[in-house]
Amino acid sequence: MIRPIGPTKPGVSRQMTVETTEPLYTRDIDLKPIQSRRLAIVGYGNHGRSHALCLRDSGVSGIRIALREGSPSRAKAEADGFEVVSLPDAAAWADAISLLAADEAHRQIWTEAIEPYRKPGQALIVCHGFSIHYGLIAPPADADIILAAAKGPGGAVRQEFEKGSGLIGFWAVHQDASGQARELALAYLSAIGSGQVGIFPTTFREETVSDLFGEQVVLVGGLVALAKASYERLVAAGVSERMAYIDCVHEIKYLADLIQSRGIAGMYEAISDTAEFGARQIEDRIAGPELKRVFDDAMADIESDRFARKWVETYEAGDAMKAERAADRALPIEAAGAELRSRIYGATK
Ligand SMILES: NC(=O)c1ccc[n+]([C@@H]2O[C@H](COP(=O)([O-])OP(=O)(O)OC[C@H]3O[C@@H](n4cnc5c(N)ncnc54)[C@H](OP(=O)(O)O)[C@@H]3O)[C@@H](O)[C@H]2O)c1
């Protein structure tokens, strides 16, 4: 039986801001709260694998990886030297569960494979606030419920750790049953490298709303909409598909790298004056009233549980986005990109 998405509990996850924004670093943080616990990691995808490898290198011994039956990730986890167990076995064994499976599966995983078997007092750690903020998981009163978010893609967690660095970390406590939840959150984040660059406090609400909004309107949805529409406009103007793809899609990386390393003002200073002048002519027109309406709608869906409900229900109905993915593959813009990449890299990527 799957629990319906509940409204966010008033007074628990409604808080948007925190009192202090001062970061903590490795030198401020004791790793014992994580090193002394039996830790099971659910999922061995981008974040699961990176966290497991970094935590082990930071002295967390005996980590078990919990995977669903028939998981394609089993071979990789075993090749990395981890013991793979079932989710119920992990729930019965662990002092702390790091739930690094897809967010949309959390409700099913929790209800069917963790909650009925869990060891009393077991802490639950997530690296995105989605399932807790929207009430997909109703935490038992004896559990510490912790957000330990290293901000960025999972692969980058391990890459930065191997360089002796980390991704910026954000921690929050939804429920502190043991009185040690804060220390556990900080120890976990420090052990995956975030203590090298700074660990900031946040709230489940802030992290969830910000993450969803950013990826929907800029990083994924906004960027893809701009790239597709601008490519189509150039091709309609008679520009070759290859040239249009280069100017509207392929070069995004160079601009993104400049913004990441120098900021928006620094990017403007680094590019040609012609590009900067042209961009300044159009920036305000793109960010006009229609865009504001789109943003307001997206924010309203995220702040209510409308977006979360729609996504989890779509996922649980099966075959989510299968048709959209097939349709995307068939678009001319994909053929243009594949052709370009085969010329640049010598093989179709
Ligand atoms: N803090 C941040 O900035 C940040 C950034 C990205 C992601 N995240 C969070 O990290 C978590 C994991 O994301 P990811 O990028 O690592 O995802 P991912 O690479 O897609 O891996 C997802 C894992 O979940 C497992 N899984 C999916 N459905 C499952 C089910 N029904 N039962 C059991 N396991 C299931 C998959 O198992 P199989 O291997 O068996 O397929 C896979 O190992 C999510 O909470 C996500 O929001 C946080």
The ligand as an SDF file (V2000), in Angstrom:
LIG
                    3D

 48 52  0  0  0  0  0  0  0  0999 V2000
   22.6850   17.3030   -3.9130 N   0  0  0  0  0  0  0  0  0  0  0  0
   22.6660   17.4340   -5.2240 C   0  0  0  0  0  0  0  0  0  0  0  0
   23.0800   18.4470   -5.8120 O   0  0  0  0  0  0  0  0  0  0  0  0
   22.1590   16.2990   -6.0470 C   0  0  0  0  0  0  0  0  0  0  0  0
   22.4510   16.2360   -7.4210 C   0  0  0  0  0  0  0  0  0  0  0  0
   21.9910   15.1680   -8.1630 C   0  0  0  0  0  0  0  0  0  0  0  0
   21.2430   14.1850   -7.5390 C   0  0  0  0  0  0  0  0  0  0  0  0
   20.9570   14.2860   -6.1990 N   0  0  0  0  0  0  0  0  0  0  0  0
   20.1590   13.2580   -5.5230 C   0  0  0  0  0  0  0  0  0  0  0  0
   20.8700   12.0430   -5.4270 O   0  0  0  0  0  0  0  0  0  0  0  0
   19.9540   10.9670   -5.3550 C   0  0  0  0  0  0  0  0  0  0  0  0
   20.3680    9.9330   -6.3730 C   0  0  0  0  0  0  0  0  0  0  0  0
   20.5330   10.5740   -7.6050 O   0  0  0  0  0  0  0  0  0  0  0  0
   21.5640   10.0150   -8.6870 P   0  0  0  0  0  0  0  0  0  0  0  0
   21.9070   11.1630   -9.5620 O   0  0  0  0  0  0  0  0  0  0  0  0
   22.6680    9.2450   -8.0270 O   0  0  0  0  0  0  0  0  0  0  0  0
   20.6090    8.9990   -9.4760 O   0  0  0  0  0  0  0  0  0  0  0  0
   20.9950    7.8080  -10.4700 P   0  0  0  0  0  0  0  0  0  0  0  0
   22.3940    7.9080  -10.9350 O   0  0  0  0  0  0  0  0  0  0  0  0
   19.8940    7.7560  -11.4690 O   0  0  0  0  0  0  0  0  0  0  0  0
   20.9040    6.4900   -9.5400 O   0  0  0  0  0  0  0  0  0  0  0  0
   19.7080    6.1360   -9.0110 C   0  0  0  0  0  0  0  0  0  0  0  0
   19.8450    4.8500   -8.2350 C   0  0  0  0  0  0  0  0  0  0  0  0
   18.5480    4.6120   -7.7050 O   0  0  0  0  0  0  0  0  0  0  0  0
   18.2400    3.2650   -7.8570 C   0  0  0  0  0  0  0  0  0  0  0  0
   16.7910    3.0640   -7.9690 N   0  0  0  0  0  0  0  0  0  0  0  0
   15.9370    3.6860   -8.8210 C   0  0  0  0  0  0  0  0  0  0  0  0
   14.6960    3.2030   -8.6310 N   0  0  0  0  0  0  0  0  0  0  0  0
   14.7860    2.2730   -7.6460 C   0  0  0  0  0  0  0  0  0  0  0  0
   13.8510    1.4330   -7.0170 C   0  0  0  0  0  0  0  0  0  0  0  0
   12.5550    1.4700   -7.3460 N   0  0  0  0  0  0  0  0  0  0  0  0
   14.2910    0.6080   -6.0450 N   0  0  0  0  0  0  0  0  0  0  0  0
   15.5870    0.5690   -5.7000 C   0  0  0  0  0  0  0  0  0  0  0  0
   16.5410    1.3600   -6.2590 N   0  0  0  0  0  0  0  0  0  0  0  0
   16.1320    2.1900   -7.2220 C   0  0  0  0  0  0  0  0  0  0  0  0
   18.9150    2.8450   -9.1500 C   0  0  0  0  0  0  0  0  0  0  0  0
   19.0420    1.4820   -9.0680 O   0  0  0  0  0  0  0  0  0  0  0  0
   19.6020    0.5290  -10.2470 P   0  0  0  0  0  0  0  0  0  0  0  0
   21.0700    0.7320  -10.1820 O   0  0  0  0  0  0  0  0  0  0  0  0
   19.1490   -0.8130   -9.7780 O   0  0  0  0  0  0  0  0  0  0  0  0
   18.9560    0.9830  -11.5260 O   0  0  0  0  0  0  0  0  0  0  0  0
   20.2320    3.6290   -9.0730 C   0  0  0  0  0  0  0  0  0  0  0  0
   21.2230    2.8830   -8.4200 O   0  0  0  0  0  0  0  0  0  0  0  0
   18.5700   11.5820   -5.5900 C   0  0  0  0  0  0  0  0  0  0  0  0
   17.9800   11.8180   -4.3430 O   0  0  0  0  0  0  0  0  0  0  0  0
   18.9050   12.9110   -6.2620 C   0  0  0  0  0  0  0  0  0  0  0  0
   17.9480   13.9330   -6.0990 O   0  0  0  0  0  0  0  0  0  0  0  0
   21.4090   15.3070   -5.4570 C   0  0  0  0  0  0  0  0  0  0  0  0
  1  2  1  0
  2  3  2  0
  2  4  1  0
  4  5  1  0
  4 48  2  0
  5  6  2  0
  6  7  1  0
  7  8  2  0
  8  9  1  0
  8 48  1  0
  9 10  1  0
  9 46  1  0
 10 11  1  0
 11 12  1  0
 11 44  1  0
 12 13  1  0
 13 14  1  0
 14 15  2  0
 14 16  1  0
 14 17  1  0
 17 18  1  0
 18 19  2  0
 18 20  1  0
 18 21  1  0
 21 22  1  0
 22 23  1  0
 23 24  1  0
 23 42  1  0
 24 25  1  0
 25 26  1  0
 25 36  1  0
 26 27  1  0
 26 35  1  0
 27 28  2  0
 28 29  1  0
 29 30  1  0
 29 35  2  0
 30 31  1  0
 30 32  2  0
 32 33  1  0
 33 34  2  0
 34 35  1  0
 36 37  1  0
 36 42  1  0
 37 38  1  0
 38 39  2  0
 38 40  1  0
 38 41  1  0
 42 43  1  0
 44 45  1  0
 44 46  1  0
 46 47  1  0
M  CHG  2   8   1  16  -1
M  END
$$$$
